[in-house]
Amino acid sequence: MRTFSSDKEAADALAASYHTLRQEIGKVIIGQDEVVRLVLTAVFSQGHCLLVGVPGLAKTLLIQTIADSLDLSFNRIQFTPDLMPSDIVGSETMNQQRDFQFVRGPVFANIVLADEINRTPPKTQAALLESMQEYAVTVAGHRYALERPFFVLATQNPIEQEGTYPLPEAQLDRFMFNISLDYPSYEAELQIVKNTTSDKKPVVSKILHADDIQAFQHLVRRVPVADNVVEYAVSLVHKTRPNTDRAAPRVNQLLEWGAGPRASQHLIVGAKCNALLNGKYSPDIEDVQAIALPILRHRLVRNFKAEAEGISIDQIVKELL
């Protein structure tokens, strides 16, 4: 673990490490710069991500590459309708001495990919809740702490909805970001095809270790924030709450429910991290705006009027910004 004489020196080291990480990840992941930025922001902010995109956009490869560059343990859980909570967190089994021992599940890793999380019933989805919030799991009355840092990246396919179990709002709120993964550009796809159809495999160097990441996570929390930036973030969240004193007129027309206090907290922590990654020592309003859309996207519920007129949540958030 590296040591720093001051927070300023640590902030400079984080910005330099971030740019090196982007270069290493770019050896494998082509043309998804915004997605990589948000995922790394979530990692350094101690948050979790929900990644929504059609099949074949390298969601699994993205998180595997990030895990490799961060020198963290990685497990993938493929969610299916018959998956049980014990398949995720682990279970107690009897050994040869007829004693019960706990066998750890795949959630015991630094980075967990919850692939197609909406394909499993709510009972199993909820098994991730305690681990995401408390960084621990409870089995047979015993609490087992997870290794830190701990980061969950869940994926969803926005096309197929038949036979799926949409995440409830309470569980969606646990994710810091809802990241929309779009098709690559023509030029990016040309490069992807060239890279993936040859026999050459790029090697990703390990840039940061677990202790470094935890030190940077604590650094993000210590970043000072001006009162006007906090007021802007909280005001933005209040504007999303229909039929309240501070609600925007457009929100009263189009939203059923707005964002809760966790959105305000994530806006400030995310803005702090975004400022550090861009070489600044304190966030401004632009840093809040840079991460506002993926934070608010999954916390707002449209009403019938908005759905009937085809007005998306993204459009509403961009109007508020």
C-alpha positions as CSV (number, residue, x, y, z in Angstrom):
1,M,0.0,0.0,0.0
2,R,1.3,3.4,-0.9
3,T,1.5,6.1,1.7
4,F,1.1,9.8,1.0
5,S,2.3,12.9,2.9
6,S,-0.9,14.8,2.3
7,D,-4.4,14.5,0.8
8,K,-3.3,16.7,-2.1
9,E,-0.5,14.2,-3.0
10,A,-3.0,11.4,-2.7
11,A,-5.5,13.2,-5.0
12,D,-2.8,13.7,-7.6
13,A,-1.9,10.0,-7.4
14,L,-5.6,9.1,-7.9
15,A,-5.9,11.2,-11.0
16,A,-2.7,9.7,-12.4
17,S,-3.8,6.2,-11.6
18,Y,-7.2,6.8,-13.2
19,H,-5.7,7.9,-16.5
20,T,-3.4,4.8,-16.5
21,L,-6.4,2.6,-15.7
22,R,-8.3,4.1,-18.7
23,Q,-5.3,3.3,-21.0
24,E,-5.0,-0.3,-19.7
25,I,-8.7,-1.0,-20.0
26,G,-8.7,0.6,-23.4
27,K,-6.5,-2.2,-24.6
28,V,-9.5,-4.6,-24.4
29,I,-12.6,-2.4,-24.2
30,I,-13.0,-0.2,-27.3
31,G,-15.3,2.9,-27.5
32,Q,-17.1,2.7,-24.1
33,D,-15.2,5.6,-22.5
34,E,-18.3,6.9,-20.7
35,V,-19.2,3.5,-19.3
36,V,-15.7,2.9,-18.0
37,R,-15.6,6.4,-16.4
38,L,-18.8,5.7,-14.5
39,V,-17.9,2.2,-13.4
40,L,-14.5,3.5,-12.0
41,T,-16.3,6.4,-10.4
42,A,-18.6,3.9,-8.6
43,V,-15.6,1.8,-7.5
44,F,-13.8,4.8,-5.9
45,S,-17.1,6.0,-4.4
46,Q,-18.0,2.7,-2.8
47,G,-21.0,2.3,-4.9
48,H,-22.6,-0.4,-7.1
49,C,-23.8,-0.3,-10.7
50,L,-26.7,-1.6,-12.8
51,L,-25.6,-1.9,-16.4
52,V,-28.4,-2.1,-19.0
53,G,-27.6,-3.1,-22.5
54,V,-28.5,-5.6,-25.3
55,P,-26.5,-8.9,-25.5
56,G,-23.1,-8.9,-27.0
57,L,-21.9,-5.5,-25.9
58,A,-19.0,-6.9,-23.7
59,K,-20.6,-6.2,-20.3
60,T,-19.0,-9.3,-18.8
61,L,-15.6,-8.6,-20.5
62,L,-15.7,-4.9,-19.3
63,I,-16.0,-5.8,-15.6
64,Q,-13.6,-8.7,-15.9
65,T,-11.0,-6.3,-17.5
66,I,-11.6,-3.7,-14.7
67,A,-11.1,-6.4,-12.1
68,D,-7.8,-7.5,-13.7
69,S,-6.5,-3.9,-13.9
70,L,-7.4,-3.4,-10.2
71,D,-5.8,-6.7,-9.0
72,L,-9.1,-7.7,-7.4
73,S,-10.8,-11.1,-7.0
74,F,-13.8,-11.5,-9.5
75,N,-16.8,-13.8,-9.5
76,R,-19.6,-14.0,-12.1
77,I,-23.1,-15.2,-11.0
78,Q,-25.4,-16.2,-13.9
79,F,-28.9,-15.5,-12.6
80,T,-31.5,-18.0,-13.7
81,P,-35.1,-18.7,-12.5
82,D,-34.0,-21.7,-10.4
83,L,-31.2,-19.9,-8.6
84,M,-31.5,-20.0,-4.8
85,P,-30.2,-17.5,-2.2
86,S,-27.8,-20.2,-0.9
87,D,-26.3,-20.4,-4.4
88,I,-25.2,-16.8,-4.0
89,V,-24.2,-16.3,-0.4
90,G,-23.2,-19.9,0.5
91,S,-24.6,-22.5,2.9
92,E,-23.7,-24.8,5.8
93,T,-22.7,-28.3,5.0
94,M,-21.7,-31.3,7.2
95,N,-18.1,-32.4,6.9
96,Q,-16.6,-35.9,7.5
97,Q,-16.4,-35.2,11.3
98,R,-20.2,-34.5,11.2
99,D,-19.6,-30.9,12.0
100,F,-21.4,-28.1,10.2
101,Q,-19.1,-25.8,8.3
102,F,-19.9,-22.7,6.1
103,V,-19.1,-23.0,2.4
104,R,-18.7,-19.5,0.9
105,G,-20.7,-18.6,-2.1
106,P,-19.6,-16.6,-5.1
107,V,-20.6,-13.3,-3.4
108,F,-17.3,-13.6,-1.5
109,A,-15.2,-11.7,-4.0
110,N,-14.1,-8.1,-4.4
111,I,-16.0,-7.6,-7.7
112,V,-19.2,-9.6,-8.3
113,L,-20.9,-9.6,-11.7
114,A,-24.6,-10.3,-11.2
115,D,-25.4,-11.3,-14.8
116,E,-29.0,-10.7,-15.9
117,I,-30.2,-10.1,-12.4
118,N,-33.8,-9.7,-13.5
119,R,-34.0,-13.4,-14.6
120,T,-34.2,-14.7,-11.0
121,P,-37.1,-14.5,-8.5
122,P,-37.2,-11.7,-5.8
123,K,-36.2,-14.1,-3.0
124,T,-32.8,-14.6,-4.7
125,Q,-32.5,-10.9,-5.8
126,A,-32.9,-9.9,-2.2
127,A,-30.0,-12.1,-1.2
128,L,-27.7,-9.5,-2.6
129,L,-29.3,-6.7,-0.6
130,E,-27.5,-7.3,2.7
131,S,-24.2,-7.8,1.0
132,M,-24.5,-4.5,-1.0
133,Q,-25.6,-2.4,1.9
134,E,-23.9,-4.1,4.9
135,Y,-20.9,-5.7,3.3
136,A,-21.8,-9.0,5.0
137,V,-24.1,-12.0,4.7
138,T,-26.0,-13.8,7.4
139,V,-26.4,-17.6,7.2
140,A,-28.0,-19.8,9.9
141,G,-27.8,-16.9,12.4
142,H,-24.1,-16.2,11.8
143,R,-22.8,-13.0,10.2
144,Y,-19.9,-13.3,7.7
145,A,-18.1,-10.1,6.7
146,L,-17.2,-9.7,3.0
147,E,-13.7,-8.7,1.9
148,R,-13.3,-5.1,1.1
149,P,-13.4,-3.4,-1.3
150,F,-16.7,-4.9,-2.4
151,F,-18.4,-3.9,-5.6
152,V,-21.5,-5.4,-7.4
153,L,-22.1,-4.8,-11.1
154,A,-25.5,-6.2,-12.2
155,T,-26.6,-6.4,-15.8
156,Q,-30.0,-6.4,-17.4
157,N,-31.2,-7.0,-21.0
158,P,-33.7,-4.3,-21.9
159,I,-35.2,-6.2,-24.8
160,E,-36.6,-9.5,-23.4
161,Q,-39.0,-8.9,-20.5
162,E,-41.0,-12.2,-20.8
163,G,-40.3,-14.5,-17.9
164,T,-38.3,-11.9,-16.0
165,Y,-38.7,-10.4,-12.5
166,P,-38.2,-6.6,-12.6
167,L,-36.2,-5.3,-9.7
168,P,-38.4,-3.5,-7.1
169,E,-37.7,0.2,-6.5
170,A,-36.2,-0.4,-3.0
171,Q,-33.6,-2.6,-4.5
172,L,-32.9,-0.4,-7.5
173,D,-32.2,2.4,-5.0
174,R,-29.3,0.4,-3.7
175,F,-27.4,0.9,-7.0
176,M,-25.5,4.2,-7.2
177,F,-25.6,4.2,-11.0
178,N,-27.9,2.9,-13.7
179,I,-25.6,2.9,-16.7
180,S,-27.0,2.6,-20.2
181,L,-24.7,0.7,-22.6
182,D,-25.3,1.6,-26.2
183,Y,-24.1,0.1,-29.5
184,P,-20.5,1.0,-30.4
185,S,-19.8,3.4,-33.2
186,Y,-18.9,2.2,-36.7
187,E,-15.2,3.0,-36.2
188,A,-15.2,1.4,-32.7
189,E,-16.8,-1.7,-34.0
190,L,-14.2,-2.0,-36.8
191,Q,-11.5,-1.9,-34.2
192,I,-13.4,-4.4,-32.0
193,V,-13.7,-6.9,-34.8
194,K,-10.0,-6.6,-35.7
195,N,-8.9,-7.1,-32.1
196,T,-11.2,-10.0,-31.3
197,T,-10.7,-12.1,-34.5
198,S,-7.0,-12.3,-34.3
199,D,-4.8,-14.7,-32.2
200,K,-3.3,-11.8,-30.2
201,K,-4.6,-11.4,-26.7
202,P,-3.9,-8.0,-25.0
203,V,-2.4,-8.2,-21.5
204,V,-3.8,-5.8,-18.9
205,S,-1.4,-4.7,-16.3
206,K,-2.4,-4.5,-12.6
207,I,-2.4,-0.8,-11.7
208,L,-3.9,-0.7,-8.2
209,H,-4.3,-3.2,-5.4
210,A,-7.1,-3.6,-2.8
211,D,-5.3,-1.5,-0.1
212,D,-4.8,1.4,-2.6
213,I,-8.4,1.4,-3.7
214,Q,-9.6,1.5,-0.1
215,A,-7.2,4.4,0.6
216,F,-8.6,6.3,-2.4
217,Q,-12.2,5.5,-1.3
218,H,-11.5,7.1,2.1
219,L,-9.8,10.1,0.3
220,V,-13.0,10.7,-1.7
221,R,-15.0,11.0,1.5
222,R,-12.6,13.6,2.9
223,V,-12.9,15.9,-0.1
224,P,-14.4,19.3,1.0
225,V,-17.5,20.5,-0.8
226,A,-18.8,24.1,-1.0
227,D,-22.3,24.8,0.4
228,N,-23.6,26.0,-2.9
229,V,-22.7,22.6,-4.5
230,V,-24.5,20.6,-1.8
231,E,-27.5,23.0,-2.1
232,Y,-27.6,22.4,-5.9
233,A,-27.5,18.6,-5.5
234,V,-30.3,18.6,-2.9
235,S,-32.4,21.1,-4.8
236,L,-32.1,19.0,-8.0
237,V,-33.4,15.9,-6.1
238,H,-36.2,17.9,-4.5
239,K,-37.3,19.1,-8.0
240,T,-37.9,15.4,-8.9
241,R,-40.6,14.9,-6.2
242,P,-44.0,15.6,-7.6
243,N,-46.6,17.6,-5.7
244,T,-44.0,19.1,-3.2
245,D,-43.1,22.7,-2.6
246,R,-39.9,22.5,-4.7
247,A,-41.1,20.3,-7.5
248,A,-40.5,21.5,-11.0
249,P,-43.8,22.1,-12.9
250,R,-42.8,19.6,-15.6
251,V,-42.3,17.0,-12.9
252,N,-45.8,17.5,-11.5
253,Q,-47.1,16.7,-15.0
254,L,-44.9,13.6,-15.8
255,L,-43.7,11.8,-12.6
256,E,-45.5,9.6,-10.2
257,W,-42.6,9.3,-7.7
258,G,-39.3,11.2,-7.3
259,A,-35.8,10.4,-5.9
260,G,-35.1,9.8,-2.2
261,P,-32.3,11.1,0.0
262,R,-29.9,8.4,-1.1
263,A,-29.8,10.2,-4.5
264,S,-28.6,13.4,-2.9
265,Q,-25.9,11.5,-1.0
266,H,-24.7,9.7,-4.2
267,L,-24.7,13.0,-6.1
268,I,-22.3,14.6,-3.7
269,V,-20.0,11.5,-3.3
270,G,-20.0,11.0,-7.1
271,A,-19.2,14.7,-7.7
272,K,-16.3,14.5,-5.2
273,C,-14.9,11.5,-7.1
274,N,-15.5,13.0,-10.5
275,A,-13.6,16.1,-9.4
276,L,-10.6,14.1,-8.2
277,L,-10.5,11.9,-11.3
278,N,-10.3,15.2,-13.4
279,G,-7.5,16.6,-11.3
280,K,-9.6,19.0,-9.1
281,Y,-9.5,19.1,-5.4
282,S,-13.1,20.1,-4.8
283,P,-16.3,19.5,-6.8
284,D,-18.4,22.2,-8.5
285,I,-21.9,22.2,-10.0
286,E,-20.5,20.8,-13.3
287,D,-19.3,17.7,-11.4
288,V,-22.8,17.1,-10.0
289,Q,-24.2,17.4,-13.5
290,A,-21.7,15.0,-14.9
291,I,-23.0,12.1,-12.8
292,A,-26.6,13.2,-12.3
293,L,-28.3,11.2,-15.1
294,P,-27.1,7.7,-14.2
295,I,-27.9,8.5,-10.5
296,L,-31.5,9.7,-11.1
297,R,-32.4,7.4,-14.1
298,H,-33.6,4.5,-12.0
299,R,-35.1,6.5,-9.1
300,L,-37.8,8.3,-11.0
301,V,-41.2,6.7,-11.8
302,R,-43.1,8.1,-14.8
303,N,-46.9,8.5,-14.7
304,F,-49.4,7.4,-17.3
305,K,-49.2,10.7,-19.2
306,A,-45.4,10.5,-19.6
307,E,-45.6,6.9,-20.8
308,A,-48.5,7.6,-23.2
309,E,-46.6,10.5,-24.7
310,G,-43.4,8.5,-25.0
311,I,-41.4,10.9,-22.8
312,S,-38.4,9.0,-21.3
313,I,-36.8,9.5,-17.8
314,D,-33.6,10.6,-19.5
315,Q,-35.5,13.4,-21.2
316,I,-37.0,14.6,-18.0
317,V,-33.7,14.6,-16.1
318,K,-32.0,16.5,-18.9
319,E,-34.7,19.1,-18.7
320,L,-34.1,19.5,-15.0
321,L,-30.4,19.9,-15.6
